Amino acid sequence: MTDAQILVVEDNEKNMKLFRDVLQAGGYRTLEATTGGQAVELATEHAPDLVLMDIQLPDIDGVEALARLRADERTASLPVLALTAQAMEGDRERFLAAGFDGYLSKPVNVADFVATVKRFCDAGER
């Protein structure tokens, strides 16, 4: 079990419930944001161990939210994974080039999702 705190940024209620349930079953504490702006505020306030960032959000998108996190010394080194339905050829590389630490495509494979979260949180991979 772990005590890591994960900020999940997702505007789809069903996806949020899935991520929350899987993470909490694994012993992770979760914070939840439904907009990019809210994600930046929560990350700055709570300094989570990992941020799972949807790309298409209702206010600022995940790429802009990441840029704001990287521009603030308090959140610049937080590991942030892109969690997106954008899974066309080249998307993974584009998001990694934008500064994301990792990439998960939706719909998620739960086993891959859990393994990736574990690798970042439990091993402290940055």
Backbone as JSON Lines, residues from 0, in Angstrom:
{"i":0,"aa":"M","n":[0.84,-1.19,0.0],"ca":[0.0,0.0,0.0],"c":[0.88,1.25,0.0]}
{"i":1,"aa":"T","n":[0.3,2.31,-0.44],"ca":[1.04,3.56,-0.56],"c":[0.23,4.68,0.07]}
{"i":2,"aa":"D","n":[0.89,5.79,0.3],"ca":[0.19,6.95,0.82],"c":[0.29,8.1,-0.18]}
{"i":3,"aa":"A","n":[0.69,7.77,-1.41],"ca":[0.88,8.8,-2.42],"c":[-0.44,9.48,-2.75]}
{"i":4,"aa":"Q","n":[-0.34,10.77,-3.04],"ca":[-1.52,11.56,-3.42],"c":[-1.44,11.86,-4.91]}
{"i":5,"aa":"I","n":[-2.54,11.59,-5.61],"ca":[-2.59,11.78,-7.05],"c":[-3.7,12.76,-7.39]}
{"i":6,"aa":"L","n":[-3.34,13.77,-8.18],"ca":[-4.32,14.73,-8.69],"c":[-4.8,14.2,-10.04]}
{"i":7,"aa":"V","n":[-6.09,13.92,-10.13],"ca":[-6.7,13.44,-11.37],"c":[-7.45,14.61,-11.99]}
{"i":8,"aa":"V","n":[-7.08,14.96,-13.21],"ca":[-7.72,16.07,-13.92],"c":[-8.5,15.47,-15.08]}
{"i":9,"aa":"E","n":[-9.81,15.47,-14.95],"ca":[-10.68,14.79,-15.91],"c":[-12.06,15.42,-15.85]}
{"i":10,"aa":"D","n":[-12.6,15.8,-17.0],"ca":[-13.92,16.45,-17.02],"c":[-15.07,15.48,-17.29]}
{"i":11,"aa":"N","n":[-14.77,14.22,-17.58],"ca":[-15.8,13.23,-17.83],"c":[-16.08,12.47,-16.52]}
{"i":12,"aa":"E","n":[-17.32,12.55,-16.05],"ca":[-17.69,11.96,-14.76],"c":[-17.42,10.46,-14.68]}
{"i":13,"aa":"K","n":[-17.76,9.73,-15.73],"ca":[-17.55,8.28,-15.72],"c":[-16.07,7.94,-15.66]}
{"i":14,"aa":"N","n":[-15.25,8.65,-16.45],"ca":[-13.81,8.42,-16.4],"c":[-13.26,8.75,-15.02]}
{"i":15,"aa":"M","n":[-13.71,9.87,-14.44],"ca":[-13.23,10.26,-13.12],"c":[-13.55,9.18,-12.1]}
{"i":16,"aa":"K","n":[-14.76,8.65,-12.15],"ca":[-15.15,7.6,-11.2],"c":[-14.25,6.38,-11.37]}
{"i":17,"aa":"L","n":[-13.99,5.97,-12.6],"ca":[-13.12,4.82,-12.84],"c":[-11.73,5.07,-12.26]}
{"i":18,"aa":"F","n":[-11.14,6.22,-12.59],"ca":[-9.79,6.52,-12.11],"c":[-9.76,6.57,-10.58]}
{"i":19,"aa":"R","n":[-10.74,7.24,-9.99],"ca":[-10.82,7.36,-8.53],"c":[-10.91,5.97,-7.9]}
{"i":20,"aa":"D","n":[-11.82,5.14,-8.41],"ca":[-12.03,3.82,-7.83],"c":[-10.77,2.96,-7.93]}
{"i":21,"aa":"V","n":[-10.12,2.97,-9.08],"ca":[-8.92,2.16,-9.28],"c":[-7.79,2.67,-8.37]}
{"i":22,"aa":"L","n":[-7.61,3.98,-8.32],"ca":[-6.53,4.54,-7.51],"c":[-6.77,4.3,-6.02]}
{"i":23,"aa":"Q","n":[-7.98,4.56,-5.56],"ca":[-8.27,4.38,-4.14],"c":[-8.19,2.9,-3.74]}
{"i":24,"aa":"A","n":[-8.57,1.99,-4.63],"ca":[-8.44,0.56,-4.35],"c":[-6.96,0.18,-4.2]}
{"i":25,"aa":"G","n":[-6.08,0.93,-4.88],"ca":[-4.65,0.69,-4.77],"c":[-4.0,1.4,-3.6]}
{"i":26,"aa":"G","n":[-4.79,2.09,-2.79],"ca":[-4.26,2.76,-1.61],"c":[-3.82,4.19,-1.84]}
{"i":27,"aa":"Y","n":[-4.07,4.72,-3.01],"ca":[-3.68,6.11,-3.3],"c":[-4.75,7.07,-2.81]}
{"i":28,"aa":"R","n":[-4.32,8.24,-2.37],"ca":[-5.25,9.32,-2.04],"c":[-5.44,10.13,-3.31]}
{"i":29,"aa":"T","n":[-6.64,10.61,-3.55],"ca":[-6.89,11.35,-4.79],"c":[-7.4,12.76,-4.51]}
{"i":30,"aa":"L","n":[-6.99,13.65,-5.38],"ca":[-7.56,14.99,-5.5],"c":[-8.19,15.01,-6.88]}
{"i":31,"aa":"E","n":[-9.24,15.79,-7.07],"ca":[-9.92,15.79,-8.35],"c":[-10.15,17.2,-8.86]}
{"i":32,"aa":"A","n":[-9.87,17.39,-10.14],"ca":[-10.12,18.66,-10.82],"c":[-10.83,18.35,-12.13]}
{"i":33,"aa":"T","n":[-11.74,19.23,-12.52],"ca":[-12.46,19.04,-13.78],"c":[-12.08,20.08,-14.83]}
{"i":34,"aa":"T","n":[-11.21,21.02,-14.45],"ca":[-10.73,22.03,-15.4],"c":[-9.22,22.19,-15.24]}
{"i":35,"aa":"G","n":[-8.58,22.73,-16.26],"ca":[-7.15,22.98,-16.18],"c":[-6.79,24.01,-15.13]}
{"i":36,"aa":"G","n":[-7.61,25.05,-15.03],"ca":[-7.36,26.08,-14.02],"c":[-7.44,25.53,-12.61]}
{"i":37,"aa":"Q","n":[-8.45,24.71,-12.37],"ca":[-8.61,24.08,-11.07],"c":[-7.41,23.16,-10.79]}
{"i":38,"aa":"A","n":[-6.93,22.47,-11.8],"ca":[-5.77,21.59,-11.64],"c":[-4.54,22.36,-11.2]}
{"i":39,"aa":"V","n":[-4.3,23.51,-11.81],"ca":[-3.14,24.33,-11.45],"c":[-3.26,24.78,-9.99]}
{"i":40,"aa":"E","n":[-4.46,25.22,-9.59],"ca":[-4.68,25.65,-8.21],"c":[-4.43,24.52,-7.22]}
{"i":41,"aa":"L","n":[-5.01,23.35,-7.48],"ca":[-4.87,22.22,-6.56],"c":[-3.43,21.72,-6.49]}
{"i":42,"aa":"A","n":[-2.76,21.67,-7.64],"ca":[-1.37,21.21,-7.66],"c":[-0.48,22.16,-6.87]}
{"i":43,"aa":"T","n":[-0.73,23.45,-7.0],"ca":[0.06,24.45,-6.28],"c":[-0.19,24.36,-4.78]}
{"i":44,"aa":"E","n":[-1.44,24.15,-4.42],"ca":[-1.82,24.1,-3.0],"c":[-1.39,22.81,-2.31]}
{"i":45,"aa":"H","n":[-1.48,21.67,-3.01],"ca":[-1.28,20.37,-2.36],"c":[0.0,19.64,-2.75]}
{"i":46,"aa":"A","n":[0.7,20.05,-3.79],"ca":[1.92,19.37,-4.26],"c":[1.75,17.85,-4.28]}
{"i":47,"aa":"P","n":[0.86,17.34,-5.13],"ca":[0.64,15.89,-5.17],"c":[1.88,15.15,-5.68]}
{"i":48,"aa":"D","n":[1.88,13.85,-5.47],"ca":[3.01,13.03,-5.92],"c":[2.97,12.79,-7.42]}
{"i":49,"aa":"L","n":[1.79,12.9,-8.01],"ca":[1.6,12.66,-9.44],"c":[0.35,13.4,-9.9]}
{"i":50,"aa":"V","n":[0.41,13.89,-11.15],"ca":[-0.77,14.51,-11.77],"c":[-1.11,13.72,-13.02]}
{"i":51,"aa":"L","n":[-2.36,13.3,-13.12],"ca":[-2.87,12.66,-14.33],"c":[-3.73,13.7,-15.04]}
{"i":52,"aa":"M","n":[-3.27,14.19,-16.18],"ca":[-3.87,15.36,-16.82],"c":[-4.56,15.01,-18.14]}
{"i":53,"aa":"D","n":[-5.88,15.18,-18.15],"ca":[-6.62,15.09,-19.4],"c":[-6.14,16.24,-20.29]}
{"i":54,"aa":"I","n":[-6.25,16.1,-21.58],"ca":[-5.81,17.16,-22.49],"c":[-6.97,18.08,-22.86]}
{"i":55,"aa":"Q","n":[-8.11,17.51,-23.2],"ca":[-9.25,18.33,-23.62],"c":[-10.09,18.66,-22.39]}
{"i":56,"aa":"L","n":[-9.98,19.91,-21.94],"ca":[-10.68,20.38,-20.76],"c":[-11.5,21.61,-21.11]}
{"i":57,"aa":"P","n":[-12.52,21.93,-20.3],"ca":[-13.43,23.02,-20.66],"c":[-12.85,24.44,-20.6]}
{"i":58,"aa":"D","n":[-11.8,24.68,-19.86],"ca":[-11.25,26.05,-19.81],"c":[-9.91,26.08,-20.54]}
{"i":59,"aa":"I","n":[-8.83,25.93,-19.84],"ca":[-7.53,25.81,-20.51],"c":[-7.26,24.33,-20.71]}
{"i":60,"aa":"D","n":[-6.63,23.98,-21.82],"ca":[-6.39,22.56,-22.06],"c":[-5.22,22.05,-21.21]}
{"i":61,"aa":"G","n":[-5.03,20.74,-21.23],"ca":[-4.0,20.13,-20.41],"c":[-2.6,20.58,-20.74]}
{"i":62,"aa":"V","n":[-2.34,20.9,-22.0],"ca":[-1.01,21.37,-22.4],"c":[-0.74,22.74,-21.77]}
{"i":63,"aa":"E","n":[-1.72,23.63,-21.8],"ca":[-1.56,24.95,-21.18],"c":[-1.45,24.82,-19.66]}
{"i":64,"aa":"A","n":[-2.24,23.94,-19.06],"ca":[-2.15,23.73,-17.61],"c":[-0.75,23.23,-17.25]}
{"i":65,"aa":"L","n":[-0.22,22.31,-18.05],"ca":[1.14,21.82,-17.81],"c":[2.15,22.96,-17.91]}
{"i":66,"aa":"A","n":[2.01,23.8,-18.92],"ca":[2.93,24.93,-19.08],"c":[2.9,25.84,-17.85]}
{"i":67,"aa":"R","n":[1.72,26.06,-17.29],"ca":[1.61,26.88,-16.08],"c":[2.26,26.2,-14.89]}
{"i":68,"aa":"L","n":[2.1,24.89,-14.78],"ca":[2.75,24.16,-13.69],"c":[4.27,24.21,-13.82]}
{"i":69,"aa":"R","n":[4.77,24.04,-15.03],"ca":[6.23,24.05,-15.26],"c":[6.82,25.44,-15.04]}
{"i":70,"aa":"A","n":[6.02,26.49,-15.22],"ca":[6.5,27.87,-15.07],"c":[6.57,28.31,-13.61]}
{"i":71,"aa":"D","n":[5.98,27.55,-12.71],"ca":[5.95,27.9,-11.28],"c":[6.94,27.01,-10.54]}
{"i":72,"aa":"E","n":[7.88,27.61,-9.84],"ca":[8.91,26.81,-9.17],"c":[8.32,25.83,-8.14]}
{"i":73,"aa":"R","n":[7.15,26.13,-7.62],"ca":[6.52,25.24,-6.63],"c":[6.02,23.94,-7.27]}
{"i":74,"aa":"T","n":[5.71,23.98,-8.56],"ca":[5.13,22.81,-9.23],"c":[5.94,22.36,-10.45]}
{"i":75,"aa":"A","n":[7.05,23.01,-10.71],"ca":[7.81,22.74,-11.93],"c":[8.28,21.29,-12.05]}
{"i":76,"aa":"S","n":[8.56,20.65,-10.93],"ca":[9.12,19.3,-11.0],"c":[8.08,18.19,-10.73]}
{"i":77,"aa":"L","n":[6.81,18.57,-10.59],"ca":[5.78,17.54,-10.39],"c":[5.72,16.62,-11.6]}
{"i":78,"aa":"P","n":[5.67,15.31,-11.38],"ca":[5.47,14.43,-12.54],"c":[4.03,14.54,-13.03]}
{"i":79,"aa":"V","n":[3.88,14.78,-14.33],"ca":[2.57,14.95,-14.93],"c":[2.46,14.02,-16.14]}
{"i":80,"aa":"L","n":[1.42,13.18,-16.11],"ca":[1.17,12.27,-17.22],"c":[-0.01,12.76,-18.03]}
{"i":81,"aa":"A","n":[0.15,12.76,-19.35],"ca":[-0.98,13.05,-20.23],"c":[-1.91,11.85,-20.2]}
{"i":82,"aa":"L","n":[-3.18,12.1,-20.0],"ca":[-4.2,11.05,-19.95],"c":[-5.27,11.47,-20.95]}
{"i":83,"aa":"T","n":[-5.2,10.91,-22.16],"ca":[-5.98,11.5,-23.24],"c":[-6.52,10.48,-24.23]}
{"i":84,"aa":"A","n":[-7.61,10.86,-24.87],"ca":[-8.16,10.05,-25.95],"c":[-7.44,10.35,-27.27]}
{"i":85,"aa":"Q","n":[-6.55,11.32,-27.26],"ca":[-5.78,11.64,-28.47],"c":[-4.69,10.58,-28.62]}
{"i":86,"aa":"A","n":[-4.99,9.59,-29.43],"ca":[-4.11,8.43,-29.54],"c":[-3.72,8.13,-30.99]}
{"i":87,"aa":"M","n":[-3.66,9.17,-31.79],"ca":[-3.23,8.99,-33.17],"c":[-1.71,8.88,-33.21]}
{"i":88,"aa":"E","n":[-1.2,8.39,-34.33],"ca":[0.25,8.28,-34.48],"c":[0.89,9.65,-34.28]}
{"i":89,"aa":"G","n":[1.89,9.7,-33.44],"ca":[2.6,10.95,-33.18],"c":[2.1,11.71,-31.96]}
{"i":90,"aa":"D","n":[0.9,11.38,-31.47],"ca":[0.37,12.11,-30.3],"c":[1.24,11.9,-29.06]}
{"i":91,"aa":"R","n":[1.62,10.65,-28.8],"ca":[2.46,10.37,-27.62],"c":[3.72,11.23,-27.66]}
{"i":92,"aa":"E","n":[4.4,11.22,-28.79],"ca":[5.64,11.98,-28.93],"c":[5.4,13.48,-28.76]}
{"i":93,"aa":"R","n":[4.27,13.96,-29.31],"ca":[3.94,15.38,-29.2],"c":[3.74,15.79,-27.74]}
{"i":94,"aa":"F","n":[3.05,14.95,-26.97],"ca":[2.8,15.29,-25.57],"c":[4.09,15.19,-24.74]}
{"i":95,"aa":"L","n":[4.9,14.2,-25.03],"ca":[6.18,14.1,-24.31],"c":[7.06,15.3,-24.65]}
{"i":96,"aa":"A","n":[7.05,15.73,-25.9],"ca":[7.83,16.91,-26.3],"c":[7.3,18.18,-25.64]}
{"i":97,"aa":"A","n":[6.0,18.21,-25.31],"ca":[5.41,19.38,-24.65],"c":[5.8,19.44,-23.17]}
{"i":98,"aa":"G","n":[6.41,18.38,-22.65],"ca":[6.88,18.4,-21.27],"c":[6.2,17.41,-20.34]}
{"i":99,"aa":"F","n":[5.27,16.61,-20.85],"ca":[4.66,15.59,-20.0],"c":[5.71,14.52,-19.7]}
{"i":100,"aa":"D","n":[5.61,13.93,-18.52],"ca":[6.56,12.89,-18.1],"c":[6.18,11.51,-18.61]}
{"i":101,"aa":"G","n":[4.94,11.36,-19.03],"ca":[4.46,10.09,-19.54],"c":[3.13,10.29,-20.25]}
{"i":102,"aa":"Y","n":[2.6,9.21,-20.8],"ca":[1.41,9.29,-21.64],"c":[0.59,8.02,-21.46]}
{"i":103,"aa":"L","n":[-0.69,8.19,-21.22],"ca":[-1.64,7.08,-21.18],"c":[-2.81,7.44,-22.09]}
{"i":104,"aa":"S","n":[-3.2,6.5,-22.95],"ca":[-4.32,6.79,-23.84],"c":[-5.61,6.22,-23.26]}
{"i":105,"aa":"K","n":[-6.71,6.91,-23.56],"ca":[-8.05,6.47,-23.16],"c":[-8.73,5.87,-24.38]}
{"i":106,"aa":"P","n":[-9.54,4.85,-24.19],"ca":[-9.85,4.24,-22.9],"c":[-8.62,3.52,-22.35]}
{"i":107,"aa":"V","n":[-8.45,3.61,-21.05],"ca":[-7.25,3.05,-20.43],"c":[-7.37,1.54,-20.31]}
{"i":108,"aa":"N","n":[-6.23,0.9,-20.41],"ca":[-6.09,-0.49,-20.02],"c":[-5.76,-0.42,-18.53]}
{"i":109,"aa":"V","n":[-6.64,-0.94,-17.68],"ca":[-6.5,-0.75,-16.24],"c":[-5.16,-1.3,-15.73]}
{"i":110,"aa":"A","n":[-4.73,-2.43,-16.24],"ca":[-3.45,-3.0,-15.78],"c":[-2.29,-2.06,-16.14]}
{"i":111,"aa":"D","n":[-2.3,-1.5,-17.35],"ca":[-1.25,-0.55,-17.75],"c":[-1.33,0.72,-16.92]}
{"i":112,"aa":"F","n":[-2.55,1.19,-16.68],"ca":[-2.78,2.39,-15.87],"c":[-2.18,2.21,-14.48]}
{"i":113,"aa":"V","n":[-2.51,1.09,-13.83],"ca":[-2.02,0.82,-12.48],"c":[-0.5,0.69,-12.48]}
{"i":114,"aa":"A","n":[0.05,-0.02,-13.44],"ca":[1.51,-0.21,-13.5],"c":[2.24,1.12,-13.7]}
{"i":115,"aa":"T","n":[1.69,1.98,-14.54],"ca":[2.32,3.28,-14.8],"c":[2.26,4.16,-13.56]}
{"i":116,"aa":"V","n":[1.1,4.22,-12.92],"ca":[0.97,5.02,-11.7],"c":[1.93,4.5,-10.64]}
{"i":117,"aa":"K","n":[1.98,3.2,-10.47],"ca":[2.87,2.59,-9.47],"c":[4.32,2.94,-9.76]}
{"i":118,"aa":"R","n":[4.71,2.87,-11.01],"ca":[6.09,3.17,-11.39],"c":[6.46,4.62,-11.01]}
{"i":119,"aa":"F","n":[5.55,5.55,-11.27],"ca":[5.83,6.96,-10.97],"c":[5.75,7.26,-9.48]}
{"i":120,"aa":"C","n":[4.78,6.7,-8.8],"ca":[4.58,7.03,-7.38],"c":[5.48,6.23,-6.45]}
{"i":121,"aa":"D","n":[5.47,4.95,-6.6],"ca":[6.17,4.09,-5.66],"c":[7.68,4.14,-5.83]}
{"i":122,"aa":"A","n":[8.12,4.27,-7.06],"ca":[9.56,4.28,-7.32],"c":[10.1,5.71,-7.32]}
{"i":123,"aa":"G","n":[9.2,6.68,-7.25],"ca":[9.64,8.07,-7.27],"c":[10.24,8.49,-8.59]}
{"i":124,"aa":"E","n":[9.86,7.8,-9.67],"ca":[10.4,8.14,-10.99],"c":[10.0,9.55,-11.36]}
{"i":125,"aa":"R","n":[10.95,10.3,-11.87],"ca":[10.68,11.69,-12.28],"c":[11.18,11.9,-13.68]}
